[in-house]
Amino acid sequence: FFVAGIVGEAMTRFVCFRSRSGVAEEQLKNSVHFGLFLQKINILKDQYKAELEGRRFVFDRQEVLASLKNHVLRTWAYISKIKNEDQDYRRFCAISFFLGLATLPLLELQEPRDFEPKIDRAAALELFQEIVQASSDWSSLELMYKDLTAQFEFEKTDEPVSLAEV
Protein backbone atom coordinates (compact mmCIF):
# COMPACT_ATOMS: atom_id res chain seq x y z
CA PHE A 1 0.00 0.00 0.00
CA PHE A 2 2.71 2.49 0.88
CA VAL A 3 4.08 2.53 -2.66
CA ALA A 4 1.29 1.44 -4.97
CA GLY A 5 -1.62 2.76 -2.94
CA ILE A 6 -0.16 6.19 -2.41
CA VAL A 7 0.68 6.51 -6.10
CA GLY A 8 -2.90 5.56 -7.00
CA GLU A 9 -4.36 8.02 -4.50
CA ALA A 10 -1.96 10.80 -5.50
CA MET A 11 -2.78 10.42 -9.19
CA THR A 12 -6.51 10.43 -8.43
CA ARG A 13 -6.29 13.52 -6.25
CA PHE A 14 -4.13 15.28 -8.85
CA VAL A 15 -6.53 14.55 -11.71
CA CYS A 16 -9.60 15.49 -9.68
CA PHE A 17 -7.93 18.67 -8.42
CA ARG A 18 -6.91 19.61 -11.96
CA SER A 19 -10.45 19.13 -13.23
CA ARG A 20 -11.86 20.77 -10.06
CA SER A 21 -14.15 17.88 -9.26
CA GLY A 22 -14.39 16.26 -5.86
CA VAL A 23 -12.91 12.87 -5.10
CA ALA A 24 -15.42 10.22 -4.03
CA GLU A 25 -14.21 7.98 -1.20
CA GLU A 26 -14.99 4.86 -3.25
CA GLN A 27 -12.89 6.20 -6.12
CA LEU A 28 -9.95 6.67 -3.75
CA LYS A 29 -10.32 3.10 -2.49
CA ASN A 30 -10.44 1.82 -6.06
CA SER A 31 -7.34 3.84 -6.94
CA VAL A 32 -5.47 1.89 -4.25
CA HIS A 33 -6.56 -1.35 -5.92
CA PHE A 34 -5.27 -0.03 -9.24
CA GLY A 35 -1.87 0.69 -7.73
CA LEU A 36 -1.76 -2.68 -5.99
CA PHE A 37 -2.74 -4.49 -9.19
CA LEU A 38 0.18 -2.94 -11.07
CA GLN A 39 2.59 -3.46 -8.17
CA LYS A 40 1.68 -7.14 -7.74
CA ILE A 41 1.99 -7.79 -11.49
CA ASN A 42 5.54 -6.39 -11.36
CA ILE A 43 6.45 -8.30 -8.21
CA LEU A 44 5.24 -11.60 -9.67
CA LYS A 45 6.99 -10.96 -13.00
CA ASP A 46 10.28 -10.52 -11.16
CA GLN A 47 9.71 -13.07 -8.38
CA TYR A 48 11.99 -15.85 -9.56
CA LYS A 49 14.79 -13.52 -10.59
CA ALA A 50 14.59 -11.76 -7.21
CA GLU A 51 14.66 -15.08 -5.37
CA LEU A 52 17.74 -16.14 -7.34
CA GLU A 53 19.37 -12.91 -6.14
CA GLY A 54 18.40 -13.63 -2.52
CA ARG A 55 15.32 -11.40 -2.23
CA ARG A 56 11.99 -12.93 -1.29
CA PHE A 57 8.86 -10.79 -1.56
CA VAL A 58 6.32 -13.52 -2.38
CA PHE A 59 5.66 -16.27 0.11
CA ASP A 60 2.57 -17.73 -1.55
CA ARG A 61 2.38 -17.10 -5.30
CA GLN A 62 -1.12 -18.58 -5.62
CA GLU A 63 -2.41 -16.29 -2.88
CA VAL A 64 -0.99 -13.23 -4.63
CA LEU A 65 -2.44 -14.35 -7.97
CA ALA A 66 -5.85 -14.84 -6.32
CA SER A 67 -5.70 -11.38 -4.76
CA LEU A 68 -5.04 -9.88 -8.19
CA LYS A 69 -8.51 -10.92 -9.30
CA ASN A 70 -10.11 -8.70 -6.67
CA HIS A 71 -7.86 -5.86 -7.78
CA VAL A 72 -8.94 -6.42 -11.41
CA LEU A 73 -12.57 -5.77 -10.54
CA ARG A 74 -11.83 -2.72 -8.43
CA THR A 75 -9.38 -1.30 -10.98
CA TRP A 76 -11.99 -1.58 -13.69
CA ALA A 77 -14.48 0.17 -11.39
CA TYR A 78 -11.87 2.93 -10.96
CA ILE A 79 -11.21 3.36 -14.69
CA SER A 80 -14.91 3.24 -15.51
CA LYS A 81 -15.54 6.25 -13.25
CA ILE A 82 -12.90 8.48 -14.86
CA LYS A 83 -14.81 11.31 -16.50
CA ASN A 84 -14.77 12.01 -20.23
CA GLU A 85 -13.08 15.35 -19.54
CA ASP A 86 -10.12 13.35 -18.23
CA GLN A 87 -9.88 11.12 -21.31
CA ASP A 88 -6.08 11.35 -21.47
CA TYR A 89 -5.81 10.11 -17.90
CA ARG A 90 -8.31 7.31 -18.62
CA ARG A 91 -6.17 6.29 -21.62
CA PHE A 92 -3.03 6.28 -19.46
CA CYS A 93 -4.73 4.09 -16.83
CA ALA A 94 -6.24 1.76 -19.44
CA ILE A 95 -2.87 1.18 -21.10
CA SER A 96 -1.24 0.20 -17.80
CA PHE A 97 -4.20 -1.91 -16.73
CA PHE A 98 -4.69 -3.79 -20.00
CA LEU A 99 -0.98 -4.53 -20.37
CA GLY A 100 -1.12 -5.96 -16.86
CA LEU A 101 -4.19 -8.02 -17.76
CA ALA A 102 -2.43 -9.35 -20.86
CA THR A 103 0.53 -10.36 -18.67
CA LEU A 104 -1.58 -12.13 -16.05
CA PRO A 105 -2.02 -15.41 -18.01
CA LEU A 106 1.76 -15.55 -18.47
CA LEU A 107 2.21 -15.20 -14.72
CA GLU A 108 -0.20 -18.05 -14.05
CA LEU A 109 1.93 -20.33 -16.26
CA GLN A 110 5.35 -18.97 -15.23
CA GLU A 111 7.87 -21.51 -13.99
CA PRO A 112 10.83 -20.72 -11.69
CA ARG A 113 13.25 -20.86 -14.62
CA ASP A 114 11.21 -18.29 -16.62
CA PHE A 115 12.53 -14.84 -15.85
CA GLU A 116 10.38 -11.80 -16.51
CA PRO A 117 7.56 -13.14 -18.68
CA LYS A 118 6.35 -10.49 -21.09
CA ILE A 119 3.84 -10.30 -23.86
CA ASP A 120 5.75 -10.06 -27.11
CA ARG A 121 6.53 -6.65 -28.58
CA ALA A 122 4.13 -6.97 -31.53
CA ALA A 123 1.22 -7.99 -29.28
CA ALA A 124 2.00 -5.14 -26.87
CA LEU A 125 2.07 -2.62 -29.71
CA GLU A 126 -1.20 -3.93 -31.13
CA LEU A 127 -2.84 -3.78 -27.70
CA PHE A 128 -1.49 -0.28 -27.14
CA GLN A 129 -2.98 0.92 -30.46
CA GLU A 130 -6.34 -0.70 -29.69
CA ILE A 131 -6.46 1.02 -26.31
CA VAL A 132 -5.62 4.42 -27.77
CA GLN A 133 -8.40 4.04 -30.34
CA ALA A 134 -10.93 2.64 -27.86
CA SER A 135 -10.27 5.04 -24.99
CA SER A 136 -12.44 7.78 -26.49
CA ASP A 137 -15.34 5.34 -26.97
CA TRP A 138 -16.43 3.85 -23.67
CA SER A 139 -18.25 0.86 -25.19
CA SER A 140 -15.11 -0.16 -27.12
CA LEU A 141 -13.00 0.05 -23.98
CA GLU A 142 -15.56 -2.01 -22.07
CA LEU A 143 -15.54 -4.65 -24.82
CA MET A 144 -11.74 -4.86 -24.58
CA TYR A 145 -12.04 -5.35 -20.82
CA LYS A 146 -14.57 -8.14 -21.25
CA ASP A 147 -12.39 -9.84 -23.87
CA LEU A 148 -9.27 -9.66 -21.70
CA THR A 149 -11.03 -10.92 -18.57
CA ALA A 150 -13.20 -13.61 -20.18
CA GLN A 151 -10.56 -16.24 -19.42
CA PHE A 152 -10.38 -15.43 -15.72
CA GLU A 153 -12.55 -17.15 -13.17
CA PHE A 154 -13.69 -14.69 -10.57
CA GLU A 155 -16.94 -13.67 -9.09
CA LYS A 156 -18.04 -10.33 -10.46
CA THR A 157 -19.47 -8.30 -7.63
CA ASP A 158 -20.20 -4.68 -6.89
CA GLU A 159 -19.71 -5.16 -3.17
CA PRO A 160 -17.39 -2.54 -1.73
CA VAL A 161 -14.03 -3.70 -0.44
CA SER A 162 -12.44 -1.93 2.51
CA LEU A 163 -8.76 -1.04 2.60
CA ALA A 164 -8.40 -3.58 5.40
CA GLU A 165 -9.23 -6.29 2.84
CA VAL A 166 -6.55 -5.10 0.42
N, C-alpha and C positions, 0 to 999 in steps of 0.2 A: 504494500500500500504506500509506503513512504516514497517510493520512486514513481511507480506507475500511477498510483491513485492521485498523487499530487499533480503530476503532469496532466492527467485527465481533467481534474478540477480546475487547474490554472488555465488550460486552454478554453474550457467552457466559460469560465468567468471572463476571460479576455474577449471572447467572441460576443458574449452577451453584453458586456460593457460597451464594446465598440458599436454594437447595433442598438444600444440603449434599451434593451429589453431586460426584464428581470430574469433571474435564474430560478427555475422551479427546483425544489428539493429533490424530487425524483430524478430530474435530469442530472443533478450533481451526483447522485448515487450511481446512475447509469454511466456517467463519465468515468467513475472509478473502475467499473467493470470493463470498460473499453481499454483503459490503461493496463489493467491486470491481464486482459486477454492478450494484448500485444507483448507484455512482459513475459508471460508464461510460454507463449509461442517461442520467443527468443531463448528462454532458458532451456526448454526441451530440445530445440534445434542444436544447442551447444552442449547438452548434458554429457554425452559420452566423451567429447573432447576435453571438457572441463575435468571430468573424473580421471582421465588419463594424466592430466596435469596436476592431480592431487586436490582438486576442488570439488566439493559435493554439495549441490544446492537442492537436488531432488532425491527424496528418500523413498517415494512411492510414485513411480511414473504413471501408473494407471489412475491413481487418485488425482494427480495433476491434470491428466487428460480428461477425466470425468468432470473436474471443476471447470474446465474450459467450456464445456457445453452450456453451463449456466451463464458464463460470461458472453457466449455467442448471443443468446437471447437478449440479454440486457444491453449489449453493445448495439444490436440492431434497433432496440427500443430507443437508444440514445440517438443514433443516426437518423432514425425516422422522425425525430422531433426537431431536427435542425431546420430552421425556417428557410424558405426560398430565398430570402434576402441574403442569407449566408451560404449561398450555393457553392462558393469556392471552398469554404470550410467543410461543407458536406462532402465535396469531391475528395478533399484531402483525407478525411476520415474514412470514406468508402474505399479509397485505394489501399490504405493501411489494413483495413479490416478484411477486405476481399483477398488480398495477398496472403494474409494470415489464414483465412479459411481454406484457400487453395493449398497451403502448406500442411494443414492439419492431417489430411489422409497420409501424407508422407511420414509424419511423426508417429502415427498409429502403427506404421509398418517398420519404422526405423529399428535397426539392430545395433548393438554396441559397436560394431566395426564401421558403421556408416556415420561419417562425420558431416555435420551440417547439411542435412537434406534440404534441397531447394527445388522449387519448380524450375523447369528449364527456361532459359532466357526468352525463347520465342513465345512460350506460353505466358510468361509474365508480361511481355510486351503486348500480346494480344488482349490479355485481361485488363491491363492498364488502359488501352485504347477503348475497350468496351465500357469501362467505368467512366472515363471522361465523357463519352458520348451519352451514356445513360444517366449521368448525375443531374442533368437538367430536366429529365423526365422521370418523375417519381415512380411511375408504374414499371418502367424499364429497369430501374435500380432494384425495385422489389422483386421483379422476375429473376434478376441475377442472384439475389439473395436466396430465393427459393431453390434455384438450380444448384447453387453451391452447397446448400444445407440439406438437400434431399437425401443424401447418402448417410447423414448422421441420424442416430437414434437418440432422440431426447424428447422429453415431454414439453410441448409448447404450452406455456402458461403466462398469464398476465399478472400473476401474484407478485407483489413487491418483495424484494429481497433486501434485508437490512445489511448494513456494513459489517455487522457482526458475523454474518453468514459468508462474507467474502473470504 
